[in-house]
């Protein structure tokens, strides 16, 4: 996902995903793919990864 502006809906999706198993890996789109699909991102790759990593339901984040 882009997760350019992290919000409750994202956290809730992660909560639901985590409830289906014991380990949640989240893929975060890179700057180039966000620019191509949505326009220039508000946050950079590192900022988006850090934001998603901070969610208690997320065990691992990978740049996609």
N, C-alpha and C positions, 0 to 999 in steps of 0.2 A: 504494500500500500504506500501511498504518498505520505500520509501522516504529517503534512506540512503545517497544519494547525491542529494539534492534538486536542481532542475533546472527549466528553463523557461517552459518546457513542463508540469511540475507538476502545476506550477502557472496558466498556461493557462487552464488546465483541471479543476482546482478549479474555475477559472473565469467562464468557461462555465457551470459548475455544479451549481454555485450560480445563474446564470442568469435564471435557470429553476425554481427557487423558491425564498424564502426570507431568508432562514437559511441553512447553509451548515455544516454538521457534517462529519468529515474525520476520518476514521479508520487507525491507524498506527500499522503495524505489530510489535510484540515484538521481542526481541533479539533471542529467541529460534526458532520462526518460520522462521526468516530470515536465521539463521544459517542452519536450516534444508533444506531450499529451494535454497539458494544462497551461503552459506558459511558464515564465520564470518562477522558481520556488521562492517562498518567503524565507525559509530556513535552509541552511546548507546540509550536505550529507551528514556531517559529524553532529550537528545540532539535532537533526531528526533521529539519528541513532541513539543519542544520549537521552532524548525525551522518551522514546519508546522503551529503552532499557530501564528507565526509572519506574515503569509500571510494574506493580507487584505481581501481576499475573504472567509476566513475560520472563522466560528463562534464558532466551538467547535471541540475538538480533543479527540478521545477515543483510548486507547491502545487496540489492537485486538489480 
